[in-house]
Amino acid sequence: MSRDLRIEIEYPHDPSKVWRALTSSAALAEWLMPNDFEPRIGHRFTLRTDPAPGFDGIVHCEVLELTEPRKLSYTWVGGPLDTIISFELAATAKGTRLVVTQTGFDGFRASLVRLILKSGSKSIYGKKLPAVLDRIGDDGLLAAEAVMDADCSNRGLWRVLATVFGPILRRRTSRVHARGR
């Protein structure tokens, strides 16, 4: 069994539009997580979501590669993960093929998180990202529509998964965490 996570999907959108969805902080916040991303090599940023057992809700990242509009990669460090995620785009007759690869799932706990991420990828890459792509105009900006309610599906998924996998992933926490801050 491969320890890498790989998703391949085709979107009926131009590569420049898909690139914008991957490199715009506002767009990224709508389909993935709130962030302080900037598209420049070496930029350190965070992705934020609700905490779960063994995970404070913060993913620490650093942009490693940025080749517009073909490839973006950055570190993904949070909870038991210390991985690298890469997004590769290629123009097709129907639009854009996106290949997402996340590598470095070392150890038992990281492998469990890989399974969690894989299960959520259908919603992220099959529903949330396409919805954002549909709202990006030809000028590369998001249409002036209401922001998608990430609390409904994104955070709810994490709560369910935390309940199921929490006892397995739980690691020692400080008394501050035990009291709920």
Contact map, one row per residue, 1 for C-alpha under 8 A:
1110000000000000000000000000000000000000000000000000000000000000000000000000000000000000000000000000000000000000000000000000000000000000000000000000000000000000000000000000000000000
1111100000000000000000000000000000000000000000000000000000000000000000000000000000000000000000000000000000000000000000000000000000000000000000000000000000000000000000000000000000000
1111100000000000000000000000000000000000000000000000000000000000000000000000000000000000000000000000001111000010010000000000000000000000000000000000000000000000000000000000000000000
0111110000000000000000000000000000000000000000000000000000000000000000000000000000000000000000000000111110000000010000000000000000000000000000000000000000000000000000000000000000000
0111111000000000000000000000000000000000000000000000000000000000000000000000000000000000000000000001111000000000010001000000000000000000000000000000000000000000000000000000000000000
0001111100000000000000000000000000000000000000000000000000000000000000000000000000000000000000000011110000000000000000000000000000000000000000000000000000000000000000000000000000000
0000111110000000000000000000000000000000000000000000000000000000000000000000000000000000000000000111100000000000000000001000000000000000000000000000000000000000000000000000000000000
0000011111000000000000000000000000000000000000000000000000000000000000000000000000000000000000001111000000000000000000000000000000000000000000000000000000000000000000000000000000000
0000001111100000000000000000000000000000000000000000000000000000000000000000000000000000000000001110000000000000000000000000100000000000000000000000000000000000000000000000000000000
0000000111110000000000000000000000000000000000000000000000000000000000000000000000000000000001111100000000000000000000000000000000000000000000000000000000000000000000000000000000000
0000000011111000000000000000000000000000000000000000000000000000000000000000000000000000000001111100000000000000000000000000000001000000000000000000000000000000000000000000000000000
0000000001111100000000000000000000000000000000000000000000000000000000000000000000000000000001110000000000000000000000000000000000000000000000000000000000000000000000000000000000000
0000000000111110110000000000000000000000000000000000000000000000000000000000000000000000000001110000000000000000000000000000000000001000000000000000000000000000000000000000000000000
0000000000011111110000000000000000000000000000000000000000000000000000000000000000000000001000110000000000000000000000000000000000000000000000000000000000000000000000000000000000000
0000000000001111111000000000000000000000000000000000000000000000000011000000000000000000111000110000000000000000000000000000000000000000000000000000000000000000000000000000000000000
0000000000000111111100000000000000000000000000000000000000000000000010000000000000000000000000000000000000000000000000000000000000000000000100000000000000000000000000000000000000000
0000000000001111111110000000000000000000000000000000000000000000000000000000000000000000000000000000000000000000000000000000000000001001010100000000000000000000000000000000000000000
0000000000001111111111000000000000000000000000000000000000000000000000000000000000000000000000010000000000000000000000000000000000001000000000000000000000000000000000000000000000000
0000000000000011111111100000000000000000000000000000000000000000000111000000000000000000100000000000000000000000000000000000000000000000000000000000000000000000000000000000000000000
0000000000000001111111110010000000000000000000000000000000000000000000000000000000000000000000000000000000000000000000000000000000000000000100000000000000000000000000000000000000000
0000000000000000111111110011000000000000000000000000000000000000000000000000000000000000000000000000000000000000000000000000000010011001000000000000000000000000000000000000000000000
0000000000000000011111110011000000000000000000000000000000000000000000000000000000000000000000000000000000000000000000000000000000000000000000000000000000000000000000000000000000000
0000000000000000001111111011000000001110000000000000000000000000000000000000000000000000000000000000000000000000000000000000000000000000000000000000000000000000000000000000000000000
0000000000000000000111111111000000001110000000000000000000000000000000000000000000000000000000000000000000000000000000000000000000000000000000000000000000000000000000000000000000000
0000000000000000000000111111100001111100000000000000000000000000000000000000000000000000000000000000000000000000000000000000000000000000000000000000000000000000000000000000000000000
0000000000000000000000011111110001000000000000000000000000000000000000000000000000000000000000000000000000000000000000000000000000000000000000000000000000000000000000000000000000000
0000000000000000000111111111111000000000000000000000000000000000000000000000000000000000000000000000000000000000000000000000000000010000000001000000000000000000000000000000000000000
0000000000000000000011111111111111100000000000000000000000000000000000000000000000000000000000000000000000000000000000000000000000000000000000000000000000000000000000000000000000000
0000000000000000000000001111111111100000000000000000000000000000000000000000000000000000000000000000000000000000000000000000000000000000000000000000000000000000000000000000000000000
0000000000000000000000000111111111000000000000000000000000000000000000000000000000000000000000000000000000000000000000000000000100010000000000000011010000000000000000000000000000000
0000000000000000000000000011111110000000000000000000000000000000000000000000000000000000000000000000000000000000000000000001000110010000000000000000010000000000000000000000000000000
0000000000000000000000000001111111000000000000000000000000000000000000000000000000000000000000000000000000000000000000000001000100000000000000000000000000000000000000000000000000000
0000000000000000000000000001111111100000000000111000000000000000000000000000000000000000000000000000000000000000000000000000000000000000000000000000000000000000000000000000000000000
0000000000000000000000001101110111110000000000111000000000000000000000000000000000000000000000000000000000000000000000000000000000000000000000000000000000000000000000000000000000000
0000000000000000000000001001100011111000000011110000000000000000000000000000000000000000000000000000000000000000000000000000000000000000000000000000000000000000000000000000000000000
0000000000000000000000001000000001111100000011100000000000000000000000000000000000000000000000000000000000000000000000000000000000000000000000000000000000000000000000000000000000000
0000000000000000000000111000000000111110001111000000000000000000000000000000000000000000000000000000000000000000000000000000000000000000000000000000000000000000000000000000000000000
0000000000000000000000111000000000011111001010000000000000000000000000000000000000000000000000000000000000000000000000000000000000000000000000000000000000000000000000000000000000000
0000000000000000000000110000000000001111101000000000000000000010010000000000000000000000000000000000000000000000000000000000000000000000000000000000000000000000000000000000000000000
0000000000000000000000000000000000000111111000000000000000000010010000000000000000000000000000000000000000000000000000000000000000000000000000000000000000000000000000000000000000000
0000000000000000000000000000000000000011111000000000000000000111110000000000000000000000000000000000000000000000000000000000000000000000000000000000000000000000000000000000000000000
0000000000000000000000000000000000000001111100000000000000000111000000000000000000000000000000000000000000000000000000000000000000000000000000000000000000000000000000000000000000000
0000000000000000000000000000000000001111111110000000000000000110000000000000000000000000000000000000000000000000000000000000000000000000000000000000000000000000000000000000000000000
0000000000000000000000000000000000001000011111000000000000011110000000000000000000000000000000000000000000000000000000000000000000000000000000000000000000000000000000000000000000000
0000000000000000000000000000000000111100001111100000000000011100000000000000000000000000000000000000000000000000000000000000000000000000000000000000000000000000000000000000000000000
0000000000000000000000000000000000111000000111110000000001111000000000000000000000000000000000000000000000000000000000000000000000000000000000000000000000000000000000000000000000000
0000000000000000000000000000000011110000000011111000000001111000000000000000000000000000000000000000000000000000000000000000000000000000000000000000000000000000000000000000000000000
0000000000000000000000000000000011100000000001111100000011100000000000000000000000000000000000000000000000000000000000000000000000000000000000000000000000000000000000000000000000000
0000000000000000000000000000000011000000000000111110000011000000000000000000000000000000000000000000000000000000000000000000000000000000000000000000000000100000000000000000000000000
0000000000000000000000000000000000000000000000011111000110000000000000000000000000000000000000000000000000000000000000000000000000000000000000000000000000100100000000000000000000000
0000000000000000000000000000000000000000000000001111101111000000000000000000000000000000000000000000000000000000000000000000000000000000000000000000000000000000000000000000000000000
0000000000000000000000000000000000000000000000000111111110000000000000000000000000000000000000000000000000000000000000000000000000000000000000000000000000000110010001000000000000000
0000000000000000000000000000000000000000000000000011111100000000000000000000000000000000000000000000000000000000000000000000000000000000000000000000000000000000010001101110000000000
0000000000000000000000000000000000000000000000000001111100000000000000000000001100000000000000000000000000000000000000000000000000000000000000000000000000000000000001001111100000000
0000000000000000000000000000000000000000000000000011111111000000000000000000011100000000000000000000000000000000000000000000000000000000000000000000000000000000000000000000000000000
0000000000000000000000000000000000000000000000000111111111000000000000000000011000000000000000000000000000000000000000000000000000000000000000000000000000000000000000000000000000000
0000000000000000000000000000000000000000000000011111001111100000000000000000010000000000000000000000000000000000000000000000000000000000000000000000000000000000000000000000000000000
0000000000000000000000000000000000000000000001111010001111110000000000000000010000000000000000000000000000000000000000000000000000000000000000000000000000000000000000000000000000000
0000000000000000000000000000000000000000000001110000000011111000000000000001111000000000000000000000000000000000000000000000000000000000000000000000000000000000000000000000000000000
0000000000000000000000000000000000000000000111100000000001111100000000000011110000000000000000000000000000000000000000000000000000000000000000000000000000000000000000000000000000000
0000000000000000000000000000000000000000000111100000000000111110000000000111100000000000000000000000000000000000000000000000000000000000000000000000000000000000000000000000000000000
0000000000000000000000000000000000000000111110000000000000011111000000000111000000000000000000000000000000000000000000000000000000000000000000000000000000000000000000000000000000000
0000000000000000000000000000000000000011111100000000000000001111110000011110000000000000000000000000000000000000000000000000000000000000000000000000000000000000000000000000000000000
0000000000000000000000000000000000000000110000000000000000000111110000011110000000000000000000000000000000000000000000000000000000000000000000000000000000000000000000000000000000000
0000000000000000000000000000000000000000100000000000000000000011111000111100000000000000000000000000000000000000000000000000000000000000000000000000000000000000000000000000000000000
0000000000000000000000000000000000000011100000000000000000000011111100111000000000000000000000000000000000000000000000000000000000000000000000000000000000000000000000000000000000000
0000000000000000000000000000000000000000000000000000000000000000111111110000000000000000000000000000000000000000000000000000000000000000000000000000000000000000000000000000000000000
0000000000000000001000000000000000000000000000000000000000000000011111110000000000000000000000000000000000000000000000000000000000000000000000000000000000000000000000000000000000000
0000000000000011001000000000000000000000000000000000000000000000001111100000000000000000100000000000000000000000000000000000000000000000000000000000000000000000000000000000000000000
0000000000000010001000000000000000000000000000000000000000000000001111110000000000000001110000000000000000000000000000000000000000000000000000000000000000000000000000000000000000000
0000000000000000000000000000000000000000000000000000000000000000111111111000000000000111100000000000000000000000000000000000000000000000000000000000000000000000000000000000000000000
0000000000000000000000000000000000000000000000000000000000000011111101111100000000000111000000000000000000000000000000000000000000000000000000000000000000000000000000000000000000000
0000000000000000000000000000000000000000000000000000000000000011110000111110000000011110000000000000000000000000000000000000000000000000000000000000000000000000000000000000000000000
0000000000000000000000000000000000000000000000000000000000001111100000011111000000011100000000000000000000000000000000000000000000000000000000000000000000000000000000000000000000000
0000000000000000000000000000000000000000000000000000000000011111000000001111100001111000000000000000000000000000000000000000000000000000000000000000000000000000000000000000000000000
0000000000000000000000000000000000000000000000000000000000111100000000000111110011111000000000000000000000000000000000000000000000000000000000000000000000000000000000000000000000000
0000000000000000000000000000000000000000000000000000000000111000000000000011111111100000000000000000000000000000000000000000000000000000000000000000000000000000000000000000000000000
0000000000000000000000000000000000000000000000000000001111110000000000000001111111000000000000000000000000000000000000000000000000000000000000000000000000000000000000000000000000000
0000000000000000000000000000000000000000000000000000011100100000000000000000111110000000000000000000000000000000000000000000000000000000000000000000000000000000000000000000000000000
0000000000000000000000000000000000000000000000000000011000000000000000000000111111000000000000000000000000001100100000000000000000000000000000000000000000000000000000000000000000000
0000000000000000000000000000000000000000000000000000000000000000000000000001111111100000000000000000000111000100100000000000000000000000000000000000000000000000000000000000000000000
0000000000000000000000000000000000000000000000000000000000000000000000000011110111110000000000000000000110000000000000000000000000000000000000000000000000000000000000000000000000000
0000000000000000000000000000000000000000000000000000000000000000000000000011100011111000000000000000011110000000000000000000000000000000000000000000000000000000000000000000000000000
0000000000000000000000000000000000000000000000000000000000000000000000001111000001111100000000000000011100000000000000000000000000000000000000000000000000000000000000000000000000000
0000000000000000000000000000000000000000000000000000000000000000000000001111000000111110000000000001111000000000000000000000000000000000000000000000000000000000000000000000000000000
0000000000000000000000000000000000000000000000000000000000000000000000111100000000011111000000000011110000000000000000000000000000000000000000000000000000000000000000000000000000000
0000000000000000000000000000000000000000000000000000000000000000000000111000000000001111100000000111100000000000000000000000000000000000000000000000000000000000000000000000000000000
0000000000000000000000000000000000000000000000000000000000000000000001110000000000000111110000000111000000000000000000000000000000000000000000000000000000000000000000000000000000000
0000000000000010001000000000000000000000000000000000000000000000000011100000000000000011111000011110000000000000000000000000000000000000000000000000000000000000000000000000000000000
0000000000000010000000000000000000000000000000000000000000000000000001000000000000000001111100011100000000000000000000000000000000000000000000000000000000000000000000000000000000000
0000000000000110000000000000000000000000000000000000000000000000000000000000000000000000111110111000000000000000000000000000000000000000000000000000000000000000000000000000000000000
0000000000000000000000000000000000000000000000000000000000000000000000000000000000000000011111111000000000000000000000000000000000000000000000000000000000000000000000000000000000000
0000000000000000000000000000000000000000000000000000000000000000000000000000000000000000001111100000000000000000000000000000000000000000000000000000000000000000000000000000000000000
0000000001111000000000000000000000000000000000000000000000000000000000000000000000000000000111110000000000000000000000000000000000000000000000000000000000000000000000000000000000000
0000000001111110000000000000000000000000000000000000000000000000000000000000000000000000001111111000000000000000000000000000000000000000000000000000000000000000000000000000000000000
0000000001111110010000000000000000000000000000000000000000000000000000000000000000000000111101111100000000000000000000000000000000000000000000000000000000000000000000000000000000000
0000000111100000000000000000000000000000000000000000000000000000000000000000000000000000111100111110000000000000000000000000000000000000000000000000000000000000000000000000000000000
0000001111100000000000000000000000000000000000000000000000000000000000000000000000000011110000011111000000000000000000000000000000000000000000000000000000000000000000000000000000000
0000011110000000000000000000000000000000000000000000000000000000000000000000000000000111100000001111100000000000000000000000000000000000000000000000000000000000000000000000000000000
0000111100000000000000000000000000000000000000000000000000000000000000000000000000001111000000000111110000000000000000000000000000000000000000000000000000000000000000000000000000000
0001111000000000000000000000000000000000000000000000000000000000000000000000000000001110000000000011111000000000000000000000000000000000000000000000000000000000000000000000000000000
0001110000000000000000000000000000000000000000000000000000000000000000000000000000111100000000000001111100000000000000000000000000000000000000000000000000000000000000000000000000000
0011100000000000000000000000000000000000000000000000000000000000000000000000000000111000000000000000111110000000000000000000000000000000000000000000000000000000000000000000000000000
0011000000000000000000000000000000000000000000000000000000000000000000000000000011110000000000000000011111000000000000000000000000000000000000000000000000000000000000000000000000000
0011000000000000000000000000000000000000000000000000000000000000000000000000000011100000000000000000001111100110010000000000000000000000000000000000000000000000000000000000000000000
0010000000000000000000000000000000000000000000000000000000000000000000000000000010000000000000000000000111110110000000000000000000000000000000000000000000000000000000000000000000000
0000000000000000000000000000000000000000000000000000000000000000000000000000000000000000000000000000000011111110000000000000000000000000000000000000000000000000000000000000000000000
0000000000000000000000000000000000000000000000000000000000000000000000000000000000000000000000000000000001111111000000000000000000000000000000000000000000000000000000000000000000000
0000000000000000000000000000000000000000000000000000000000000000000000000000000100000000000000000000000000111111100000000000000000000000000000000000000000000000000000011000000000000
0000000000000000000000000000000000000000000000000000000000000000000000000000000110000000000000000000000011111111110000000000000000000000000000000000000000000000000000000000000000000
0010000000000000000000000000000000000000000000000000000000000000000000000000000000000000000000000000000011111111111000000000000000000000000000000000000000000000000000000000000000000
0000000000000000000000000000000000000000000000000000000000000000000000000000000000000000000000000000000000011111111100000000000000000000000000000000000000000000000000000000000000000
0000000000000000000000000000000000000000000000000000000000000000000000000000000110000000000000000000000000001111111110000000000000000000000000000000000000000000000000000000000000000
0011100000000000000000000000000000000000000000000000000000000000000000000000000000000000000000000000000010000111111111000000000000000000000000000000000000000000000000000000000000000
0000000000000000000000000000000000000000000000000000000000000000000000000000000000000000000000000000000000000011111111100000000000000000000000000000000000000000000000000000000000000
0000000000000000000000000000000000000000000000000000000000000000000000000000000000000000000000000000000000000001111111110000000000000000000000000000000000000000100000000000000000000
0000000000000000000000000000000000000000000000000000000000000000000000000000000000000000000000000000000000000000111111111000000000000000000000000000000000000000000000000000000000000
0000100000000000000000000000000000000000000000000000000000000000000000000000000000000000000000000000000000000000011111111100000000000000000000000000000000000000000000000000000000000
0000000000000000000000000000000000000000000000000000000000000000000000000000000000000000000000000000000000000000001111111100000000000000000000000000000000000000000000000000000000000
0000000000000000000000000000000000000000000000000000000000000000000000000000000000000000000000000000000000000000000111111111000000000000000000000000000000001000000000000000000000000
0000001000000000000000000000000000000000000000000000000000000000000000000000000000000000000000000000000000000000000011111111110000000000000000000000000000000000000000000000000000000
0000000000000000000000000000000000000000000000000000000000000000000000000000000000000000000000000000000000000000000001111111111000000000000000000000000000000000000000000000000000000
0000000000000000000000000000000000000000000000000000000000000000000000000000000000000000000000000000000000000000000000011111111100000000000000000000000000000000000000000000000000000
0000000000000000000000000000001100000000000000000000000000000000000000000000000000000000000000000000000000000000000000011111111110000000000000000000000000000000000000000000000000000
0000000010000000000000000000000000000000000000000000000000000000000000000000000000000000000000000000000000000000000000001111111111000000000000000000000000000000000000000000000000000
0000000000000000000000000000000000000000000000000000000000000000000000000000000000000000000000000000000000000000000000001111111111000000000000000000000000000000000000000000000000000
0000000000000000000000000000000000000000000000000000000000000000000000000000000000000000000000000000000000000000000000000111111111100000000000000000000000000000000000000000000000000
0000000000000000000000000000011100000000000000000000000000000000000000000000000000000000000000000000000000000000000000000011111111110000000000000000000000000000000000000000000000000
0000000000000000000010000000001000000000000000000000000000000000000000000000000000000000000000000000000000000000000000000001111111111000000000000000000000000000000000000000000000000
0000000000100000000000000000000000000000000000000000000000000000000000000000000000000000000000000000000000000000000000000000111111111100000000000000000000000000000000000000000000000
0000000000000000000000000000000000000000000000000000000000000000000000000000000000000000000000000000000000000000000000000000001111111110000000000000000000000000000000000000000000000
0000000000000000000010000010011000000000000000000000000000000000000000000000000000000000000000000000000000000000000000000000000111111111000001000000000000000000000000000000000000000
0000000000001000110010000000000000000000000000000000000000000000000000000000000000000000000000000000000000000000000000000000000011111111000000000000000000000000000000000000000000000
0000000000000000000000000000000000000000000000000000000000000000000000000000000000000000000000000000000000000000000000000000000001111111100000000000000000000000000000000000000000000
0000000000000000000000000000000000000000000000000000000000000000000000000000000000000000000000000000000000000000000000000000000000111111100001101000000000000000000000000000000000000
0000000000000000100010000000000000000000000000000000000000000000000000000000000000000000000000000000000000000000000000000000000000011111111111100000000000000000000000000000000000000
0000000000000000000000000000000000000000000000000000000000000000000000000000000000000000000000000000000000000000000000000000000000000111111111100000000000000000000000000000000000000
0000000000000000100000000000000000000000000000000000000000000000000000000000000000000000000000000000000000000000000000000000000000000001111110000000000000000000000000000000000000000
0000000000000000000000000000000000000000000000000000000000000000000000000000000000000000000000000000000000000000000000000000000000000001111110000000000000000000000000000000000000000
0000000000000001100100000000000000000000000000000000000000000000000000000000000000000000000000000000000000000000000000000000000000000001111111000000000000000000000000000000000000000
0000000000000000000000000000000000000000000000000000000000000000000000000000000000000000000000000000000000000000000000000000000000000001111111100000000000000000000000000000000000000
0000000000000000000000000010000000000000000000000000000000000000000000000000000000000000000000000000000000000000000000000000000000010011100111110000000000000000000000000000000000000
0000000000000000000000000000000000000000000000000000000000000000000000000000000000000000000000000000000000000000000000000000000000000011100011111000000000000000000000000000000000000
0000000000000000000000000000000000000000000000000000000000000000000000000000000000000000000000000000000000000000000000000000000000000000000001111100000000000000000000000000000000000
0000000000000000000000000000000000000000000000000000000000000000000000000000000000000000000000000000000000000000000000000000000000000010000000111110000000000000000000000000000000000
0000000000000000000000000000000000000000000000000000000000000000000000000000000000000000000000000000000000000000000000000000000000000000000000011111000000000000000000000000000000000
0000000000000000000000000000010000000000000000000000000000000000000000000000000000000000000000000000000000000000000000000000000000000000000000001111100000000000000000000000000000000
0000000000000000000000000000010000000000000000000000000000000000000000000000000000000000000000000000000000000000000000000000000000000000000000000111110000000000000000000000000000000
0000000000000000000000000000000000000000000000000000000000000000000000000000000000000000000000000000000000000000000000000000000000000000000000000011111110000000000000000000000000000
0000000000000000000000000000011000000000000000000000000000000000000000000000000000000000000000000000000000000000000000000000000000000000000000000001111111100000000000000000000000000
0000000000000000000000000000000000000000000000000000000000000000000000000000000000000000000000000000000000000000000000000000000000000000000000000000111111110000000000000000000000000
0000000000000000000000000000000000000000000000000000000000000000000000000000000000000000000000000000000000000000000000000000000000000000000000000000111111110000000000000000000000000
0000000000000000000000000000000000000000000000000000000000000000000000000000000000000000000000000000000000000000000000000000000000000000000000000000111111111000000000000000000000000
0000000000000000000000000000000000000000000000000000000000000000000000000000000000000000000000000000000000000000000000000000000000000000000000000000011111111100000000000000000000000
0000000000000000000000000000000000000000000000001100000000000000000000000000000000000000000000000000000000000000000000000000000000000000000000000000011111111110000000000000000000000
0000000000000000000000000000000000000000000000000000000000000000000000000000000000000000000000000000000000000000000000000000000000000000000000000000001111111111000000000000000000000
0000000000000000000000000000000000000000000000000000000000000000000000000000000000000000000000000000000000000000000000010000000000000000000000000000000011111111100000000000000000000
0000000000000000000000000000000000000000000000000101000000000000000000000000000000000000000000000000000000000000000000000000000000000000000000000000000001111111110000000000000000000
0000000000000000000000000000000000000000000000000001000000000000000000000000000000000000000000000000000000000000000000000000000000000000000000000000000000111111111000000000000000000
0000000000000000000000000000000000000000000000000000000000000000000000000000000000000000000000000000000000000000000000000000000000000000000000000000000000011111111100000000000000000
0000000000000000000000000000000000000000000000000000000000000000000000000000000000000000000000000000000000000000000100000000000000000000000000000000000000001111111111000000000000000
0000000000000000000000000000000000000000000000000001100000000000000000000000000000000000000000000000000000000000000000000000000000000000000000000000000000000111111111000000000000000
0000000000000000000000000000000000000000000000000000000000000000000000000000000000000000000000000000000000000000000000000000000000000000000000000000000000000011111111100000000000000
0000000000000000000000000000000000000000000000000000000000000000000000000000000000000000000000000000000000000000000000000000000000000000000000000000000000000001111111100000000000000
0000000000000000000000000000000000000000000000000000000000000000000000000000000000000000000000000000000000000000000000000000000000000000000000000000000000000000111111111000000000000
0000000000000000000000000000000000000000000000000001110000000000000000000000000000000000000000000000000000000000000000000000000000000000000000000000000000000000111111111100000000000
0000000000000000000000000000000000000000000000000000100000000000000000000000000000000000000000000000000000000000000000000000000000000000000000000000000000000000001111111100000000000
0000000000000000000000000000000000000000000000000000000000000000000000000000000000000000000000000000000000001000000000000000000000000000000000000000000000000000000011111100000000000
0000000000000000000000000000000000000000000000000000110000000000000000000000000000000000000000000000000000001000000000000000000000000000000000000000000000000000000011111110000000000
0000000000000000000000000000000000000000000000000000110000000000000000000000000000000000000000000000000000000000000000000000000000000000000000000000000000000000000001111111000000000
0000000000000000000000000000000000000000000000000000110000000000000000000000000000000000000000000000000000000000000000000000000000000000000000000000000000000000000000001111100000000
0000000000000000000000000000000000000000000000000000010000000000000000000000000000000000000000000000000000000000000000000000000000000000000000000000000000000000000000000111110000000
0000000000000000000000000000000000000000000000000000010000000000000000000000000000000000000000000000000000000000000000000000000000000000000000000000000000000000000000000011111111000
0000000000000000000000000000000000000000000000000000000000000000000000000000000000000000000000000000000000000000000000000000000000000000000000000000000000000000000000000001111111000
0000000000000000000000000000000000000000000000000000000000000000000000000000000000000000000000000000000000000000000000000000000000000000000000000000000000000000000000000000111111100
0000000000000000000000000000000000000000000000000000000000000000000000000000000000000000000000000000000000000000000000000000000000000000000000000000000000000000000000000000111111111
0000000000000000000000000000000000000000000000000000000000000000000000000000000000000000000000000000000000000000000000000000000000000000000000000000000000000000000000000000111111111
0000000000000000000000000000000000000000000000000000000000000000000000000000000000000000000000000000000000000000000000000000000000000000000000000000000000000000000000000000111111111
0000000000000000000000000000000000000000000000000000000000000000000000000000000000000000000000000000000000000000000000000000000000000000000000000000000000000000000000000000001111111
0000000000000000000000000000000000000000000000000000000000000000000000000000000000000000000000000000000000000000000000000000000000000000000000000000000000000000000000000000000111111
0000000000000000000000000000000000000000000000000000000000000000000000000000000000000000000000000000000000000000000000000000000000000000000000000000000000000000000000000000000111111
